[in-house]
Amino acid sequence: MIAWHSRLSHLANPRASKEAEYPAELEAILSMADAEETYAEISAWPGYEATQLHQLSAIAEQIGIARLWYKDEAQRFGLGSFKALGGAYAVFVELKRIIEKQTREAVSIEDLIDKRYAELLASVVVSCATDGNHGRSVAWGAQLFGCRCVIYIHRDVSPAREKAIAAYGADVIRTCGNYDASVRQAAADAKAFDRIIVSDTSYPGYMETPKFVTRGYTVMLKEIVEELDGEIPTHVFIQGGVGGLASAVCGYLWQHWGEKRPRTIIVEPETANCLQQSARAGTPITVEGDLETLMAGLACGEVSPLAWQIISVGINDFVTLDEGSVGPCMRLLASGAYGDTKIIAGESAVAGLAALIAASQSGEMTQKLGLDNQSRVLIIGTEGATDPERYQSLLNSAD
Ligand SMILES: Cc1ncc(COP(=O)(O)O)c(C=O)c1O
């Protein structure tokens, strides 16, 4: 019997309705045509392979739902998380744009991989702030497509994550504030040193490039729809940091399935619930403080305004999860308990599943989220052991 003590909070979004059509104005942020174009590009990259969609039938039975799918992003391009799709793609788009502007020639993926424009790109530097995974993606993209890279990490990013970014040849700079402060520092330095910011979060005056990051994530959603082979989930539980991922999930599935789309539930750490607080206020709200959480990828206090446009009208529920459920959920997946596949899931990957399990143990939450024995739930396991030491210590810990 799966049982652990969790604390959840819930907010229903009064602005979202299942019957509403995808608003036409949101196509400027994310359209199916954009998603198709992005898939055509990324699926041609070396090493591209669709990640697996596991069925976790034993856990589904334990928690009293009909189906449970887990999209496992641990193997994505060997980088360990779905973020490999976003940052690197935006680097590709930026470099292509620079070369085409200067040469007036059409540039292909092969041109970049073969470093045909190495001379022209020698002075180009891409940069961003990260809590780990996005920076790894941008650094990998810079190495793959041939430009320089400077990545900013905040005071709480672990040394293992720092090392993983540096391994792709990036210069890594550690700042002293929280994640949001590192975003501002990267932006200010980019202005001073003429670097191109490739950020996964948008902010006033910087709204174009993050669209391409979000489009990169849709590759994963196209794969999911194909792997589901005609089945439609009733619910999706998705982790929220700045909201880029949730906006891609919501925007893509909304356009693909229309009013049959699943109820979409964002899960955030209690300490970094900027999306839930913004939904409560009806406008983007900043969560101050050190944003400390085990779920490092979700330690964000400021919403991406671009993502907010989709989230504010498309996400049905906002849930927060306490820290105590993270380790048990990682251990549950790693052990393959009850006969399901064994899965390596990092701290930020398990938030969705941990919230689903916790909700299934509370009569009040099952009712609020409309969960019952007919529910078919999709979870996205957004990372593997991206910090192997921390992963191991959480696996070994008994609480
Ligand atoms: C593993 C993981 N899951 C989920 C997220 C949340 O994505 P977003 O910040 O786009 O909401 C992140 C962000 O870094 C992440 O690293």
The ligand as an SDF file (V2000), in Angstrom:
LIG
                    3D

 16 16  0  0  0  0  0  0  0  0999 V2000
   13.4990   18.9650  -14.4060 C   0  0  0  0  0  0  0  0  0  0  0  0
   12.6500   20.1650  -14.5730 C   0  0  0  0  0  0  0  0  0  0  0  0
   11.3130   20.0220  -14.5550 N   0  0  0  0  0  0  0  0  0  0  0  0
   10.4900   21.0800  -14.7170 C   0  0  0  0  0  0  0  0  0  0  0  0
   10.9880   22.3620  -14.9030 C   0  0  0  0  0  0  0  0  0  0  0  0
   10.0280   23.5180  -15.0330 C   0  0  0  0  0  0  0  0  0  0  0  0
   10.0850   24.1610  -16.2750 O   0  0  0  0  0  0  0  0  0  0  0  0
    9.6590   25.6990  -16.4040 P   0  0  0  0  0  0  0  0  0  0  0  0
   10.6670   26.5140  -15.6690 O   0  0  0  0  0  0  0  0  0  0  0  0
    9.6420   25.9490  -17.8700 O   0  0  0  0  0  0  0  0  0  0  0  0
    8.3080   25.8300  -15.7630 O   0  0  0  0  0  0  0  0  0  0  0  0
   12.3770   22.5510  -14.9260 C   0  0  0  0  0  0  0  0  0  0  0  0
   12.9480   23.8850  -15.1120 C   0  0  0  0  0  0  0  0  0  0  0  0
   14.1490   24.0930  -15.0750 O   0  0  0  0  0  0  0  0  0  0  0  0
   13.2270   21.4320  -14.7650 C   0  0  0  0  0  0  0  0  0  0  0  0
   14.5640   21.5530  -14.7910 O   0  0  0  0  0  0  0  0  0  0  0  0
  1  2  1  0
  2  3  1  0
  2 15  2  0
  3  4  2  0
  4  5  1  0
  5  6  1  0
  5 12  2  0
  6  7  1  0
  7  8  1  0
  8  9  2  0
  8 10  1  0
  8 11  1  0
 12 13  1  0
 12 15  1  0
 13 14  2  0
 15 16  1  0
M  END
$$$$
